[in-house]
Amino acid sequence: MRWRRPIQRIAVWGIIVALVAPLLLAFSWSLPGLDIPEPSVIYDVNGRSIKGLSEENRINVYINEIAPSFRQAIVAVEDKKFYRHHGIDLEGIMRALVANIKAGAIVEGGSTITQQTAKKLFLNDQRTFSRKIQELYYSFLLERKFSKDEILALYCNTIYFGHGAYGVEVAARTFFGKSASELTLAESALLAGLPRWPNHYDPYQNPQAAKERQAVVLQRMLDEGMISPAQKQEAIDAKLTYRQALSRNGDAPYFIAMVQEYLSKKYGERQVYQGGLKVYTSLDLDMQRAAEQACAAGMKSKDQEMQVALVALDTETGQIRAMLGGRDYSSSNYNRVYARRQPGSTFKPFMYSLAIDSGFTPASMLMCEETEYEIPGSPPYRPSDYGDDPYHWRPFTLKEALMISDNTIAVQLNYRLGPQQVARRAEQFGFEHIEPVLSLPLGASEVSPMELCAAYCVFANQGYYSAPYYIIKVVDRNGRVLEENKVNRRRAIEPDNAYIITDMLKGVMQPGGTGAALAVPGLTTAGKTGTTDERKDAWFVGFTAKTCCAVWVGYDKDRNVNLTGSAVAGPIWKGFMQGAIGKVSSGNFIRPSNVVELNIDLDTGLVATESCPRTAVMAFRVGSEPKDVCYFHGLVNYFWRWDLLPYIQSS
């Protein structure tokens, strides 16, 4: 029986030589240049690298910086003869050859750690005989050039563990929040089992499968005499706590995660984490830090389960300048910037935009009173306002109705315009699948903070809708441009319409408006508060000529915030605008030539005089402005009681 092993070796080498001979000219006789994986770098809009993907997803370590228990575990489960062979396991190759010949294809590798390292560093993932021969040859050269420990270090620094983690150092931080040198036996065994099938053994998604794989690794270590039965059992019984190191969050973690997901789907994870891409994005790190500070300050005393989302866009281009998808990325990586919620009264401006194009003006008067609407198949609908008195029982100009966020007038206007037409107008602002219901201007249809912010940009951008985007350019390690994105914009409404609605929203930020306390000294701003039924969600969306920012505050689960948008979302918006004031300001909004501004009496909707106590400057298309002057207040001052005027008007 002793003669079998030499004959097997001769047979194996004979097969190898027969296969190699035709291929000798197909690749270099010498070892190719060592193509050490290079991480991709993400830059902000000012060319500064954003910490996160570039600095944390590949960290090379020396062999003595890897816990001995992990080195033993990876050898036991991947190549138990690693320290005894010269790069090739002949018995493993024979076993694989037989299996592959029977199958007529490459179905089994029989690869050693050296072979796997050669493949990762010098070859592609094609499963062909010629590629296998190259792998064997390069493995032989690797063993001649490097020591076993050096090869093992190369292997440990390049294998993929899942969650974008290449190399054991990043894997240790990703799954256990520590360095590779600090891994325990239990942790080492679990990590060593992941490279075989990272998605299936993912301990975050499938902890039971991960534990079962850990037990396999520990048994292999026991079989090889690396650990004792007691050590094996202790490791199996050890409770594992999965958590990412805080340092992995880096700058703008929600933004980085979004970029990472996009790049991985388009170019593959290996290219993203090892291909040395240069990714130029729209994020502004200064504005991002202002957003994070504003959210932290605004949520400081709030319930820990209450969440926040903030997104800021360049009004002209639609580029994302800042993004915060939640309160703490390390505890929840769910990006709420894309979560769909009812927007409350922040949806009203889109209806008012249609009203302006339908013959109404900011000075048009509507009565706030109890009104019942018949809805087939449902009980009558009676909209009301917030506060102790659900109705004001007096007329309002449309501008003041929007300033104070009157609900009954909004529903009345929606009824007059037609919910179907209002829904179609809203879709011009980038929304999809808007339901044409009477309560639409009160936020009946769910939208995301991103959609809402992009829609408000239309008002600041002279009627143009610019689709939000965040990747400006991607360049490979050789300087070749892989993609370059430009502004994608279309006209949504006319410039005069956009300016008139902007002017109405400026009133929200002025005395008497629901956002008066949120005005930022030195900035010309417009905005709208939003609070959903039963105060479940709180919103504020506001903009300058250059930047629009939307803030949402609420719970992931079915709970009520019990706060208004002006009370909780608004201060966060104001804090962001103040923190980024040098970046968000660009002067006043551009008034089109066919728009005029007049001082209007809020109680009559007529041109104001010095006698009018409540006035507001309003914008009108030329020819639509009021022609009559308000003489009521002069007469009232002489003959009537001022507090009777609303009743005189309504009669």
C-alpha positions in Angstrom: 0.0 0.0 0.0 3.0 2.4 0.5 3.6 2.6 -3.2 0.2 4.4 -3.8 1.3 7.8 -2.4 4.3 8.2 -4.8 2.3 7.0 -7.7 -0.5 9.5 -6.8 2.0 12.3 -6.7 3.5 11.4 -10.0 0.1 11.2 -11.6 -0.9 14.6 -10.2 2.2 16.2 -11.4 1.8 14.5 -14.8 -1.7 15.9 -15.2 -0.5 19.3 -14.1 2.4 19.3 -16.6 0.1 18.2 -19.4 -2.3 21.0 -18.7 0.4 23.6 -18.1 2.4 23.0 -21.3 -0.1 24.7 -23.7 -0.5 27.6 -21.2 3.1 28.5 -20.4 3.0 31.4 -22.8 -0.3 32.7 -21.5 1.1 34.3 -18.4 4.3 35.6 -16.9 6.9 33.2 -15.7 7.6 35.6 -12.8 5.2 36.6 -10.0 3.1 39.6 -11.2 3.4 42.9 -9.3 1.7 42.6 -6.0 -1.7 44.3 -6.5 -2.4 45.2 -2.9 -6.1 46.1 -2.5 -6.7 49.8 -2.4 -9.7 51.3 -0.7 -12.0 53.7 -2.4 -12.1 57.3 -1.3 -15.2 59.4 -1.1 -14.9 63.2 -1.4 -17.3 65.9 -0.4 -18.3 68.7 -2.8 -15.2 70.7 -1.8 -12.8 67.9 -2.5 -12.3 66.8 1.2 -12.2 63.1 1.9 -15.2 61.9 4.0 -14.1 59.5 6.8 -15.9 56.3 6.6 -15.6 54.0 3.6 -12.2 55.2 2.6 -10.5 54.9 6.0 -12.4 52.1 7.7 -13.3 49.4 5.2 -9.8 48.0 4.7 -7.1 48.2 7.4 -4.0 46.0 6.8 -2.4 44.5 9.9 0.7 42.5 10.5 0.5 38.9 11.6 1.4 39.7 15.2 -1.6 42.2 15.3 -4.0 39.3 14.7 -5.2 37.3 17.7 -3.5 33.8 17.7 -6.9 32.2 18.2 -8.1 33.6 14.9 -4.9 32.6 13.0 -5.4 29.0 14.3 -9.1 29.1 13.5 -8.7 30.2 9.9 -6.0 27.6 9.3 -8.0 24.9 10.9 -11.1 25.6 8.8 -9.5 26.6 5.5 -6.2 24.8 5.2 -5.1 22.5 8.1 -1.9 21.6 6.3 -1.0 25.2 5.6 2.3 25.1 7.6 3.2 21.7 6.2 2.8 22.0 2.4 4.6 24.2 -0.1 1.6 26.1 -1.4 -0.2 23.1 -3.0 -2.0 20.3 -1.2 -1.6 17.4 -3.7 -4.2 15.2 -2.1 -6.7 18.0 -2.1 -5.9 18.7 -5.8 -6.4 15.0 -6.7 -9.7 14.9 -4.9 -10.8 18.1 -6.7 -9.6 16.9 -10.1 -11.6 13.7 -9.8 -14.7 15.6 -8.8 -14.2 18.1 -11.6 -13.6 15.4 -14.3 -16.7 13.6 -13.2 -18.8 16.8 -13.4 -17.2 18.1 -16.6 -16.7 21.4 -15.0 -14.9 23.2 -12.0 -17.1 22.2 -9.1 -14.5 21.8 -6.4 -11.4 23.8 -5.7 -9.2 22.0 -3.2 -7.5 25.4 -2.8 -5.0 26.0 0.0 -4.6 29.4 1.7 -1.7 30.1 -0.5 -3.8 29.4 -3.6 -6.7 31.5 -2.4 -4.2 34.4 -1.7 -2.7 34.1 -5.2 -6.2 34.1 -6.7 -7.2 37.2 -4.8 -4.0 39.1 -5.5 -3.3 38.2 -9.1 -6.3 36.6 -10.8 -10.0 36.9 -11.4 -12.9 34.7 -10.2 -13.3 32.7 -13.4 -13.7 29.0 -12.8 -11.7 27.6 -15.7 -8.8 25.1 -15.9 -6.4 27.6 -17.3 -7.1 30.0 -14.4 -6.6 27.1 -12.0 -3.2 26.3 -13.5 -2.2 30.0 -13.2 -3.3 29.9 -9.5 -1.1 26.8 -8.9 1.9 28.3 -10.5 1.6 31.7 -8.7 1.1 29.8 -5.4 4.4 28.1 -5.9 6.1 31.4 -6.6 4.4 33.0 -3.5 5.8 30.3 -1.3 9.3 31.0 -2.6 9.1 34.7 -2.1 7.2 35.0 1.2 7.2 33.3 4.6 4.2 31.3 5.8 3.3 34.1 8.2 3.5 36.7 5.5 1.2 34.7 3.3 -1.2 34.2 6.1 -1.2 37.9 6.8 -1.9 38.7 3.2 -4.8 36.2 3.2 -6.3 37.6 6.5 -6.1 41.2 5.1 -7.9 40.4 1.9 -10.7 37.9 2.6 -14.3 39.1 2.7 -16.4 38.7 5.8 -19.6 40.5 4.7 -21.1 43.9 5.5 -18.4 45.5 3.3 -15.6 44.2 5.6 -12.5 43.1 3.8 -9.8 41.9 6.1 -9.9 40.6 9.7 -9.2 44.0 11.3 -12.3 45.6 9.7 -14.3 42.4 10.4 -13.4 42.5 14.1 -14.6 46.2 14.2 -17.7 45.4 12.2 -19.0 42.5 14.2 -17.5 43.0 17.6 -16.4 46.6 17.9 -12.8 45.8 18.6 -9.4 45.2 17.0 -8.3 41.9 15.5 -5.7 41.6 18.3 -8.4 41.6 21.0 -10.6 38.8 19.6 -11.5 35.9 22.0 -11.5 32.3 20.9 -15.3 32.4 20.5 -15.2 35.5 18.4 -12.3 34.2 16.3 -14.1 31.0 15.5 -17.2 32.8 14.5 -15.3 35.2 12.2 -13.2 32.4 10.7 -16.4 30.7 9.6 -17.8 33.7 7.7 -15.6 33.8 4.5 -17.0 30.5 3.2 -20.5 32.1 2.9 -20.7 35.6 4.2 -24.4 36.3 3.5 -25.7 33.1 4.9 -23.6 33.1 8.0 -24.2 36.8 8.7 -24.6 37.0 12.5 -26.7 40.1 12.3 -29.2 38.6 9.9 -28.8 34.8 10.7 -27.3 34.4 14.2 -28.3 30.7 14.4 -26.5 29.8 11.2 -23.4 31.8 12.4 -23.4 29.9 15.7 -23.6 26.6 13.9 -20.7 27.5 11.7 -18.7 28.6 14.7 -19.2 25.1 16.2 -17.8 23.6 13.0 -14.7 25.8 13.2 -14.2 24.9 16.9 -14.5 21.2 16.1 -11.8 21.5 13.4 -9.5 23.3 15.9 -10.1 20.5 18.4 -9.4 17.8 15.8 -6.1 19.6 15.0 -5.1 19.7 18.6 -5.2 23.5 18.7 -7.7 23.7 21.6 -8.9 21.4 24.4 -12.5 20.0 24.7 -13.0 22.4 27.7 -11.9 25.4 25.6 -14.2 24.3 22.8 -17.2 24.1 25.2 -16.4 27.4 26.8 -16.3 29.1 23.5 -19.6 27.6 22.4 -21.2 28.7 25.6 -19.8 32.2 25.5 -22.4 34.9 24.8 -21.5 37.0 21.8 -22.4 40.6 21.6 -22.5 41.9 18.0 -21.8 45.6 17.6 -19.9 47.9 15.3 -17.1 50.0 16.5 -18.2 53.7 16.8 -15.1 54.6 14.7 -16.6 52.9 11.7 -19.5 55.4 11.6 -17.1 58.2 10.5 -18.5 61.3 8.9 -22.1 61.3 7.6 -22.7 57.6 8.2 -26.2 57.6 6.6 -24.9 59.3 3.5 -21.9 57.0 3.3 -24.1 53.9 3.6 -26.3 55.2 0.7 -23.2 55.8 -1.4 -21.8 52.4 -0.5 -25.0 50.6 -1.4 -25.2 52.4 -4.8 -21.6 51.7 -5.7 -21.8 48.1 -4.6 -24.8 47.4 -6.7 -23.3 49.1 -9.8 -19.6 48.1 -9.5 -19.5 45.2 -7.1 -18.2 45.2 -3.5 -14.7 44.1 -4.4 -14.3 47.1 -6.7 -15.7 49.4 -4.1 -13.7 48.2 -1.2 -10.5 47.1 -3.0 -10.6 48.8 -6.4 -9.3 52.3 -5.4 -12.2 54.3 -6.8 -12.4 58.0 -6.3 -16.0 59.0 -5.6 -16.9 62.7 -5.8 -20.1 63.5 -4.1 -22.4 66.5 -3.4 -22.1 66.4 0.4 -20.7 69.5 2.1 -19.0 68.4 5.3 -19.5 71.8 7.0 -23.2 71.7 6.4 -23.3 68.0 7.5 -21.7 68.9 10.8 -24.2 71.7 11.2 -27.0 69.3 10.6 -25.7 66.8 13.1 -25.2 69.4 15.8 -28.7 70.9 15.2 -30.3 67.5 15.5 -28.3 66.5 18.6 -29.3 69.8 20.3 -32.9 69.6 19.2 -33.3 66.0 20.4 -31.2 66.2 23.5 -34.1 66.1 26.0 -36.5 64.0 23.9 -37.5 60.4 24.4 -34.7 58.1 23.3 -37.0 56.2 20.8 -38.1 59.4 19.1 -36.4 59.7 15.8 -35.3 62.6 13.5 -34.5 62.9 9.8 -32.9 65.9 8.0 -32.0 66.5 4.4 -30.7 69.7 2.8 -30.6 70.2 -1.0 -29.0 72.8 -3.2 -32.2 74.4 -4.6 -30.8 74.9 -8.1 -29.1 71.5 -8.8 -30.9 69.1 -6.4 -27.5 68.0 -5.0 -27.7 66.6 -1.4 -25.6 68.9 0.8 -26.4 67.3 4.2 -28.3 64.2 5.4 -29.2 62.6 8.7 -31.3 59.5 8.5 -31.8 59.0 12.2 -30.8 59.9 15.7 -27.8 57.5 16.0 -26.5 55.4 13.2 -24.7 52.9 15.5 -28.1 51.9 17.1 -30.2 52.1 13.9 -28.9 52.4 10.3 -32.4 52.8 8.8 -32.4 55.9 6.7 -35.6 57.8 7.5 -34.9 60.5 4.9 -36.5 58.0 2.5 -39.3 56.8 4.9 -42.8 57.8 3.7 -45.0 59.6 6.2 -48.0 61.9 6.1 -46.6 65.5 5.7 -49.4 67.4 7.5 -49.8 71.0 6.4 -46.4 71.1 4.6 -48.4 69.8 1.6 -50.6 72.9 1.4 -48.3 75.1 -0.8 -48.7 72.7 -3.8 -52.5 73.2 -3.7 -52.0 77.0 -3.4 -49.8 76.9 -6.5 -52.7 75.5 -8.4 -55.0 78.1 -6.9 -52.8 80.9 -8.2 -52.9 79.5 -11.7 -56.7 79.1 -11.4 -57.6 82.8 -10.9 -57.1 83.2 -7.1 -54.6 85.6 -5.7 -52.9 85.9 -2.3 -55.5 88.6 -1.5 -58.5 86.4 -2.4 -60.8 86.1 0.7 -62.3 82.8 2.0 -64.4 82.3 5.1 -63.2 80.1 8.0 -66.3 78.4 9.2 -67.7 75.0 10.0 -68.4 73.2 6.7 -69.7 69.7 6.1 -68.7 67.7 3.0 -70.6 64.7 1.8 -68.4 61.8 0.8 -70.2 58.8 -0.8 -69.9 55.7 1.3 -68.4 57.6 4.2 -69.6 59.8 7.1 -69.6 63.5 6.4 -66.2 65.2 6.5 -65.9 68.3 8.8 -62.3 69.7 8.8 -61.3 71.9 11.7 -58.3 73.8 12.9 -55.9 73.2 15.8 -56.5 74.9 19.1 -59.3 75.5 21.5 -61.6 77.0 18.9 -61.8 74.8 15.7 -63.1 77.7 13.6 -62.3 81.4 13.3 -65.7 82.4 11.9 -64.2 85.2 9.8 -62.7 85.6 6.3 -58.9 85.4 5.6 -56.8 86.3 2.6 -55.2 83.2 1.1 -51.7 84.5 2.2 -52.8 84.8 5.9 -54.6 81.4 5.7 -51.4 79.8 4.7 -49.4 81.8 7.2 -51.5 80.6 10.1 -52.1 77.2 8.4 -55.9 77.3 8.4 -57.3 73.8 7.7 -60.9 74.6 6.9 -59.9 77.2 4.2 -57.4 74.7 2.7 -60.1 72.0 2.4 -62.6 74.5 1.0 -60.0 75.6 -1.6 -59.2 72.0 -2.5 -63.0 71.4 -2.9 -63.3 74.4 -5.3 -60.2 73.5 -7.3 -61.0 69.8 -7.4 -59.0 67.1 -5.6 -58.1 65.4 -8.9 -56.6 68.6 -10.3 -54.8 69.3 -7.0 -53.3 65.7 -7.0 -52.1 66.2 -10.6 -50.5 69.5 -9.7 -48.7 67.9 -6.7 -47.2 65.3 -9.1 -45.6 68.1 -11.1 -43.4 68.6 -8.0 -42.0 65.1 -8.2 -44.5 63.2 -6.0 -46.0 59.9 -7.2 -49.3 58.2 -6.6 -51.1 61.1 -4.9 -54.6 60.3 -3.9 -57.2 62.9 -4.9 -59.1 63.3 -1.6 -60.5 66.3 0.2 -58.0 66.1 3.0 -55.0 66.1 0.5 -53.8 69.6 1.5 -53.7 68.4 5.1 -51.2 65.7 4.2 -53.4 62.7 3.4 -50.8 61.1 1.0 -47.5 59.8 2.4 -44.3 61.3 1.2 -40.6 61.1 2.2 -38.5 64.0 3.6 -36.4 63.7 0.4 -39.4 64.1 -1.9 -40.8 67.0 0.2 -37.5 68.8 0.2 -37.0 68.4 -3.6 -40.6 69.7 -4.1 -40.0 72.8 -2.1 -36.9 73.5 -4.1 -39.2 74.3 -7.0 -40.4 77.4 -5.3 -36.8 78.7 -4.7 -35.6 77.6 -8.1 -37.9 79.8 -10.2 -40.3 76.9 -11.0 -37.7 74.2 -12.0 -37.7 70.8 -10.4 -34.2 69.3 -10.1 -34.1 65.6 -9.3 -32.0 65.0 -6.1 -28.6 63.3 -6.6 -25.4 62.8 -4.7 -22.8 61.1 -7.0 -21.1 63.7 -9.1 -18.3 61.6 -10.6 -16.7 58.2 -10.1 -13.1 57.7 -11.3 -11.1 54.4 -11.2 -7.6 54.0 -9.9 -6.2 54.7 -13.3 -8.0 58.0 -13.7 -10.7 56.7 -16.1 -14.1 58.3 -15.5 -16.7 55.6 -14.9 -19.6 57.9 -14.5 -20.4 61.6 -14.4 -23.8 62.9 -13.4 -25.3 66.3 -14.4 -28.3 68.2 -13.1 -31.5 66.7 -14.3 -34.1 69.4 -14.2 -37.5 70.2 -15.8 -40.0 73.0 -15.5 -42.7 72.2 -13.0 -44.4 75.6 -12.7 -44.0 79.1 -14.1 -41.5 81.5 -12.4 -44.2 84.0 -11.4 -46.2 81.2 -9.7 -43.0 80.0 -7.9 -42.3 83.5 -6.6 -45.8 84.2 -5.4 -45.9 80.9 -3.4 -42.5 81.7 -2.0 -43.7 85.2 -1.0 -46.7 83.5 0.8 -44.3 81.1 2.6 -42.1 84.1 3.6 -45.2 85.2 5.6 -45.1 82.0 7.6 -41.7 83.2 9.0 -43.1 86.7 9.8 -45.1 87.9 12.9 -48.4 86.1 12.9 -47.1 83.1 11.0 -46.7 79.6 12.5 -43.0 79.8 11.9 -42.4 83.4 13.2 -40.1 82.1 16.0 -38.0 80.3 13.5 -36.8 83.3 11.4 -33.0 83.4 11.2 -31.5 86.9 11.5 -29.6 87.8 8.4 -31.4 85.3 6.2 -34.3 85.7 3.8 -36.3 82.5 4.4 -39.6 80.9 3.5 -41.1 77.8 5.0 -44.0 75.8 6.3 -44.8 73.9 9.5 -46.6 70.6 9.5 -48.3 68.5 12.1 -50.3 65.4 11.3 -53.5 64.2 13.0 -53.2 63.5 16.7 -49.7 65.1 16.5 -48.1 61.8 15.3 -45.5 63.4 13.0 -43.9 66.8 13.2 -42.4 68.6 10.2 -40.7 71.8 9.1 -39.6 72.6 5.5 -37.8 75.9 4.8 -35.6 77.4 2.3 -33.4 80.3 1.2 -32.7 81.1 -2.5 -29.8 78.6 -2.3 -30.6 75.8 0.2 -33.8 73.9 1.1 -33.9 71.8 4.3 -36.7 69.4 5.4 -36.9 68.1 9.0 -39.1 65.3 10.3 -39.5 64.2 13.9 -41.5 61.2 14.9 -41.5 57.5 16.0 -40.7 54.5 13.8 -43.6 52.6 15.5 -47.2 53.7 15.9 -46.7 56.4 18.5 -47.5 60.1 18.7 -44.9 62.9 19.1 -47.5 65.1 20.8 -45.6 68.1 19.6 -46.2 70.5 16.7 -43.8 71.0 13.8 -43.0 74.5 15.0 -42.1 73.2 18.4 -39.8 70.3 17.7 -38.9 70.1 13.9 -38.6 73.9 13.4 -35.9 74.5 16.0 -33.8 71.8 14.5 -34.2 73.5 11.1 -33.3 76.9 12.5 -30.3 75.4 14.3 -29.1 73.9 11.0 -29.6 77.2 9.1 -27.7 79.2 11.7 -24.9 76.6 11.9 -24.5 76.7 8.1 -25.4 80.3 7.5 -22.3 81.0 5.4 -23.2 78.1 3.1 -27.0 78.5 2.8 -27.3 82.3 2.2 -27.4 83.8 -1.3 -29.5 86.9 -0.8 -33.2 87.5 -1.8 -35.4 85.5 -4.1 -35.4 86.6 -7.7 -38.7 88.4 -8.5 -39.9 87.9 -12.1 -40.5 91.0 -14.2 -44.3 90.2 -14.5 -44.8 90.2 -10.7 -45.6 93.3 -8.6 -45.8 93.7 -4.8 -48.4 95.6 -2.9 -49.2 96.3 0.7 -52.6 94.6 1.3 -55.0 94.9 4.2 -55.4 91.5 5.7 -59.1 92.1 6.8 -60.4 93.2 3.4 -57.9 91.9 0.8 -57.7 95.5 -0.6 -54.8 97.9 -1.1 -53.9 99.1 2.4 -53.9 102.6 3.7 -52.2 104.1 6.7 -55.4 103.4 8.7 -55.2 99.7 8.2 -53.9 98.0 11.4 -53.1 94.6 9.9 -51.3 94.5 6.6 -48.9 92.3 4.6 -46.9 92.8 1.4 -48.2 90.4 -1.2 -47.0 89.4 -4.7 -49.2 89.4 -7.7 -49.0 88.7 -11.4 -49.2 92.0 -13.2 -52.9 92.7 -13.8 -54.2 90.4 -11.0 -53.5 92.8 -8.1 -56.4 94.5 -6.3 -57.4 97.8 -7.7 -59.6 99.1 -4.9 -58.2 100.8 -1.8 -59.3 99.9 1.7 -61.3 102.7 3.2 -63.1 100.6 5.8 -60.6 101.2 8.6 -60.7 105.0 8.2 -64.5 104.8 8.5 -64.4 102.4 11.4 -62.0 104.7 13.2 -64.6 107.4 13.0 -68.0 105.7 13.3 -67.8 102.0 14.2 -66.3 99.6 16.6 -63.2 97.9 15.2 -64.2 94.5 16.5 -67.5 94.5 14.5 -65.7 94.7 11.1 -65.5 90.9 10.4 -69.3 90.7 10.8 -69.8 93.7 8.6 -67.7 92.1 5.9 -69.4 88.7 6.2 -72.8 90.3 5.8 
